Amino acid sequence: MTGNDHQPLTVAFDADDTLWHNEDLFQDVQREYEELLSPWADVETVADRLHEIQMTNLPRFGYGVKSFTLSMIEAAVRISGGEVDADRITAIIGYGKRLLDRPVELIDGVEEVLDALGHHRLMVITKGDVHDQLAKVAASGLAERFWRVEVVADKDATVYSELLERHGIDPSRFVMVGNSLRSDVLPVLELGATAVHVPYHVTWRHEEDHDGEDVEVPTLDGLRALPELLRAWDGDGELGPSLSGPAGMGGRYGMHPA
Ligand SMILES: [Mg+2]
């Protein structure tokens, strides 16, 4: 294939903690929750029990705030041995509503990066609750910049493969950008497509659960460095870190885990 007959580049973004802030408020809420249950257990026990119940519930409830809220309630009942009172349950339901009602706060540089990449086909691929995620896309003011918005139940290699197939995207012309190695990077690399890791300052425990510590993936300090990286890759019609490298990237580009 020469540079001229390439499919346009499709650049897909994760949403939570990539386009807008998310996990920071989950962690704030969890701290309040741990305090709420402090009459029955210490912080670490509450965190462990909640995580365990969330993971058990995941296949039933899927990802998202509503699922998290139900797991918080279930964990509260169990941790307290059935003693948790209606005021505390009401407080927990309030945590869920606070998460759902959070105004969308874009991550620094998102709009200018999307502007700079506007000549590519831009996508959102996010997992979680469809209603909540679509509401956030609508509230973000970014919706019309995207060629496609996909809310999926999970982000594994099978799901990505089906998405690329459905939209007729050549994996060699697909770049996924996101904060999670587990969800945004590893399954994409498995398909022979390209991924860019842009870490967020905090990560949900579940997203840390993967075997990809040693994977070599371009890692950016922030989204603002993305257009330059894509230009460097796309200049000769090929994608991938093997064709470029840290040289000349002004120190904003690195290979995870470096
Ligand atoms: Mg994310």
Residues whose N, C-alpha, C, O or C-beta is under 5 A from the ligand:
A	BS01	MG	D14 A15 D16 D17 T18 N179
